[in-house]
């Protein structure tokens, strides 16, 4: 007897689909966070959109227009109490969190000698400390259920020092170390912890560099793809790391940089 042919669409839906899952994305109001939230929703996830301010309507509306569902959650990632409140709000309104995307971060660009302790704390606390606290709070439920996907958003500066961004570079390096450390502990319990390292993506964080013609030309000239990244260039990467397709991927960093690091 000849086995029936599997439908390609059904196979891909099973491999990359997120129907019935709940994803929480921090920094979801714009840029990478908005694009990744939309991608996860299109793959079938209900997305809890997290932001510091009540400015999540554009992302929410885009998801609804695409046929998806989302829950805006305004909260503060700077404290354990704030992170617990965010997670609890998502769980109460949408259910257990299956996917956590730690995307929120902040950026300061100035010479190292001009950096203050306040600058350092602001960058490192949001870009590293809050990520650990979020992983711990939400990862606990994942470990109890024996499944879950955590995706930490780093940068090509997770591997390079950059220029005039010492705190940011340090925090991005730390994020990759944290990703690997948690993967080592949690992989055997069914929780995948991985990272994405975007290159130079055309968001508001790039405005300062693009406004400097010389620096802009230098940077763009190094990208083999010959263009700036777009936020939706991360769509495939985040869906892959959130889906069953990546079940045996642990502690990895998927670089999405147009070839920047290959030069």
Secondary structure, DSSP 8 states (H G I E B T S, - for coil): -------HHHHHHHHH--TT-EEEEESTTSHHHHHHHHHHHHTT-EEEEEESSS--HHHHHHHHHTT-EEEEEE--TTSHHHHHHHHHHHHHHH-S--EEEE-------S-GGG--HHHHHHHHIIIIIHHHHHHHHHHHHHHHHT-EEEEEE--GGGTS--SS-HHHHHHHHHHHHHHHHHHHHHGGGTEEEEEEEE-SBSSGGGHHHHTSHHHHHHHHHH-TT-S-B-GGGGHHHHHHHHSGGGTT--S-EEEESTTGGG-
